[in-house]
Amino acid sequence: MKNRALPLAIVLCFGCRAEEKPTTNPDEPVRSAEAKQTASEALDELDRRRPVPLLPMMAQHQKENMREHLQAVQEVIAAAAVGDFDKSAEAAKRMGFSETMGRMCAHMGAGAPGFTEQALAFHHTADEIVAAASNRDSPALLSAVAKTLRACTNCHATFKQQVVASLPE
């Protein structure tokens, strides 16, 4: 009986190999029966949001701006929580509309129809925070913050960065 168990154990050990796991390195191919592609390409294929083509430097600049906007929202909320409307207004102004911001949004969104309009709408919602804070109106301030965050989430749900070597003409 012992002699029969050994070959069975060998078959079980070597016959049932674990499936090869996909790599976590975005530059190495993902092994699939259908096609070989990088992990980044596979993710991009699954992500159905509209691409915003950006040069690497532009993409980095945009990410830095979005992080600054998020920090400003945090500061607006923290100041509002303690009734400091002046600090709320000051923080919101950093997200508000300006001619410079408008030009930057148009430049960044040139290759993605609808992006510029959505970006400008975001900046105008931040102006509503400034107005509510200036009026010392807590309910209006919180409503404007909610509108601003809705603009953020709608934009991120619609668009994704697509880093490119050159911009389309």
MARKETOR-411396 format. One record per residue (C-alpha): residue number from 1; residue in one letter; x, y, z. Coordinates in steps of 0.2 Angstrom, whole numbers, plus 2048, in hexadecimal, padded with zeros to 3 digits. Layout:
BEGIN
<k=NUM	r=a	px=X	py=Y	pz=Z>
...
! end
This chain:
BEGIN
<k=1	r=m	px=800	py=800	pz=800>
<k=2	r=k	px=80E	py=80C	pz=804>
<k=3	r=n	px=816	py=809	pz=7F3>
<k=4	r=r	px=805	py=80F	pz=7EA>
<k=5	r=a	px=804	py=81F	pz=7F5>
<k=6	r=l	px=815	py=826	pz=7F0>
<k=7	r=p	px=811	py=827	pz=7DD>
<k=8	r=l	px=800	py=82F	pz=7E2>
<k=9	r=a	px=808	py=83C	pz=7ED>
<k=10	r=i	px=815	py=840	pz=7DF>
<k=11	r=v	px=807	py=842	pz=7D2>
<k=12	r=l	px=7FD	py=84D	pz=7DE>
<k=13	r=c	px=80C	py=858	pz=7E2>
<k=14	r=f	px=812	py=85A	pz=7D1>
<k=15	r=g	px=802	py=859	pz=7C7>
<k=16	r=c	px=7F9	py=867	pz=7D0>
<k=17	r=r	px=804	py=876	pz=7CE>
<k=18	r=a	px=7FE	py=887	pz=7D3>
<k=19	r=e	px=7F9	py=892	pz=7C5>
<k=20	r=e	px=806	py=89F	pz=7C0>
<k=21	r=k	px=802	py=8AF	pz=7C9>
<k=22	r=p	px=802	py=8BF	pz=7BE>
<k=23	r=t	px=810	py=8CB	pz=7C1>
<k=24	r=t	px=80F	py=8DB	pz=7CB>
<k=25	r=n	px=81C	py=8E3	pz=7C1>
<k=26	r=p	px=813	py=8EE	pz=7B4>
<k=27	r=d	px=820	py=8EC	pz=7A7>
<k=28	r=e	px=820	py=8D9	pz=7A7>
<k=29	r=p	px=813	py=8CF	pz=79D>
<k=30	r=v	px=804	py=8C8	pz=7A5>
<k=31	r=r	px=803	py=8B6	pz=7A0>
<k=32	r=s	px=7F2	py=8B1	pz=799>
<k=33	r=a	px=7EB	py=8A5	pz=78C>
<k=34	r=e	px=7E4	py=8B3	pz=782>
<k=35	r=a	px=7F2	py=8C0	pz=780>
<k=36	r=k	px=802	py=8C6	pz=788>
<k=37	r=q	px=801	py=8D8	pz=78E>
<k=38	r=t	px=808	py=8E2	pz=79C>
<k=39	r=a	px=7FF	py=8E4	pz=7AD>
<k=40	r=s	px=7FD	py=8F6	pz=7A9>
<k=41	r=e	px=7F5	py=8F2	pz=798>
<k=42	r=a	px=7EA	py=8E6	pz=7A0>
<k=43	r=l	px=7E4	py=8F2	pz=7AD>
<k=44	r=d	px=7E2	py=900	pz=7A0>
<k=45	r=e	px=7D7	py=8F4	pz=796>
<k=46	r=l	px=7CC	py=8F1	pz=7A5>
<k=47	r=d	px=7CB	py=904	pz=7AA>
<k=48	r=r	px=7BD	py=90B	pz=79F>
<k=49	r=r	px=7BF	py=91D	pz=7A4>
<k=50	r=r	px=7C3	py=929	pz=796>
<k=51	r=p	px=7D6	py=92D	pz=794>
<k=52	r=v	px=7DE	py=93E	pz=796>
<k=53	r=p	px=7EE	py=93D	pz=78C>
<k=54	r=l	px=7FC	py=946	pz=795>
<k=55	r=l	px=80E	py=947	pz=794>
<k=56	r=p	px=817	py=940	pz=7A4>
<k=57	r=m	px=81B	py=951	pz=7AB>
<k=58	r=m	px=809	py=957	pz=7A8>
<k=59	r=a	px=802	py=947	pz=7B0>
<k=60	r=q	px=80D	py=94A	pz=7BF>
<k=61	r=h	px=808	py=95C	pz=7C0>
<k=62	r=q	px=7F6	py=957	pz=7BF>
<k=63	r=k	px=7F8	py=94B	pz=7CD>
<k=64	r=e	px=801	py=957	pz=7D8>
<k=65	r=n	px=7F2	py=964	pz=7D5>
<k=66	r=m	px=7E5	py=957	pz=7DA>
<k=67	r=r	px=7EE	py=953	pz=7EA>
<k=68	r=e	px=7EF	py=965	pz=7EE>
<k=69	r=h	px=7DC	py=967	pz=7EB>
<k=70	r=l	px=7D9	py=958	pz=7F7>
<k=71	r=q	px=7E4	py=960	pz=804>
<k=72	r=a	px=7DA	py=970	pz=801>
<k=73	r=v	px=7CA	py=967	pz=804>
<k=74	r=q	px=7D0	py=95F	pz=814>
<k=75	r=e	px=7D5	py=971	pz=81A>
<k=76	r=v	px=7C4	py=978	pz=816>
<k=77	r=i	px=7BC	py=96A	pz=820>
<k=78	r=a	px=7C8	py=96C	pz=82F>
<k=79	r=a	px=7C5	py=97E	pz=82F>
<k=80	r=a	px=7B2	py=97D	pz=82D>
<k=81	r=a	px=7B2	py=971	pz=83B>
<k=82	r=v	px=7B8	py=97E	pz=847>
<k=83	r=g	px=7AF	py=98C	pz=840>
<k=84	r=d	px=7BE	py=995	pz=837>
<k=85	r=f	px=7B5	py=99B	pz=828>
<k=86	r=d	px=7C4	py=9A6	pz=823>
<k=87	r=k	px=7D0	py=996	pz=822>
<k=88	r=s	px=7C3	py=98D	pz=819>
<k=89	r=a	px=7C1	py=99A	pz=80C>
<k=90	r=e	px=7D4	py=99C	pz=80A>
<k=91	r=a	px=7D6	py=989	pz=807>
<k=92	r=a	px=7C8	py=989	pz=7FB>
<k=93	r=k	px=7D0	py=997	pz=7F1>
<k=94	r=r	px=7DE	py=98C	pz=7EC>
<k=95	r=m	px=7D2	py=981	pz=7E3>
<k=96	r=g	px=7C8	py=98F	pz=7DB>
<k=97	r=f	px=7C7	py=995	pz=7CA>
<k=98	r=s	px=7D4	py=9A1	pz=7C2>
<k=99	r=e	px=7D9	py=9A5	pz=7B0>
<k=100	r=t	px=7E9	py=99B	pz=7B3>
<k=101	r=m	px=7E0	py=98C	pz=7BA>
<k=102	r=g	px=7D4	py=98D	pz=7AB>
<k=103	r=r	px=7E2	py=98D	pz=79E>
<k=104	r=m	px=7EB	py=97F	pz=7A7>
<k=105	r=c	px=7DA	py=974	pz=7A7>
<k=106	r=a	px=7D8	py=978	pz=795>
<k=107	r=h	px=7EA	py=973	pz=791>
<k=108	r=m	px=7E9	py=963	pz=79B>
<k=109	r=g	px=7D8	py=95E	pz=794>
<k=110	r=a	px=7DC	py=962	pz=782>
<k=111	r=g	px=7DC	py=950	pz=77D>
<k=112	r=a	px=7CD	py=94A	pz=787>
<k=113	r=p	px=7BC	py=951	pz=782>
<k=114	r=g	px=7B2	py=956	pz=791>
<k=115	r=f	px=7C1	py=957	pz=79D>
<k=116	r=t	px=7C4	py=96A	pz=79C>
<k=117	r=e	px=7B1	py=96D	pz=7A0>
<k=118	r=q	px=7B1	py=961	pz=7AE>
<k=119	r=a	px=7C1	py=968	pz=7B6>
<k=120	r=l	px=7BB	py=97A	pz=7B4>
<k=121	r=a	px=7AA	py=975	pz=7BD>
<k=122	r=f	px=7B5	py=96E	pz=7CB>
<k=123	r=h	px=7BE	py=97F	pz=7CE>
<k=124	r=h	px=7AE	py=989	pz=7CD>
<k=125	r=t	px=7A6	py=97D	pz=7DB>
<k=126	r=a	px=7B5	py=982	pz=7E6>
<k=127	r=d	px=7B0	py=995	pz=7E3>
<k=128	r=e	px=79F	py=990	pz=7EB>
<k=129	r=i	px=7A9	py=98A	pz=7FA>
<k=130	r=v	px=7B2	py=99B	pz=7FB>
<k=131	r=a	px=7A1	py=9A4	pz=7FA>
<k=132	r=a	px=799	py=99A	pz=807>
<k=133	r=a	px=7A8	py=99C	pz=813>
<k=134	r=s	px=7A8	py=9AE	pz=810>
<k=135	r=n	px=795	py=9AF	pz=815>
<k=136	r=r	px=799	py=9A4	pz=824>
<k=137	r=d	px=78C	py=998	pz=81F>
<k=138	r=s	px=790	py=987	pz=825>
<k=139	r=p	px=782	py=97D	pz=81C>
<k=140	r=a	px=786	py=986	pz=80C>
<k=141	r=l	px=799	py=982	pz=80E>
<k=142	r=l	px=796	py=970	pz=811>
<k=143	r=s	px=78A	py=96F	pz=802>
<k=144	r=a	px=798	py=977	pz=7F7>
<k=145	r=v	px=7A5	py=96B	pz=7FE>
<k=146	r=a	px=79A	py=95D	pz=7FA>
<k=147	r=k	px=797	py=964	pz=7E8>
<k=148	r=t	px=7AA	py=966	pz=7E6>
<k=149	r=l	px=7AD	py=954	pz=7EB>
<k=150	r=r	px=7A0	py=94E	pz=7E0>
<k=151	r=a	px=7A9	py=957	pz=7D2>
<k=152	r=c	px=7B9	py=94E	pz=7D7>
<k=153	r=t	px=7B1	py=93D	pz=7D7>
<k=154	r=n	px=7A8	py=93F	pz=7C7>
<k=155	r=c	px=7B7	py=945	pz=7BE>
<k=156	r=h	px=7C1	py=936	pz=7C5>
<k=157	r=a	px=7B3	py=92A	pz=7C0>
<k=158	r=t	px=7B3	py=931	pz=7AE>
<k=159	r=f	px=7C6	py=934	pz=7AA>
<k=160	r=k	px=7D7	py=92C	pz=7AD>
<k=161	r=q	px=7E8	py=932	pz=7A9>
<k=162	r=q	px=7F0	py=92A	pz=79A>
<k=163	r=v	px=803	py=92E	pz=79A>
<k=164	r=v	px=809	py=930	pz=788>
<k=165	r=a	px=81A	py=934	pz=780>
<k=166	r=s	px=812	py=941	pz=775>
<k=167	r=l	px=802	py=94A	pz=774>
<k=168	r=p	px=7F6	py=947	pz=766>
<k=169	r=e	px=7F5	py=955	pz=75A>
! end
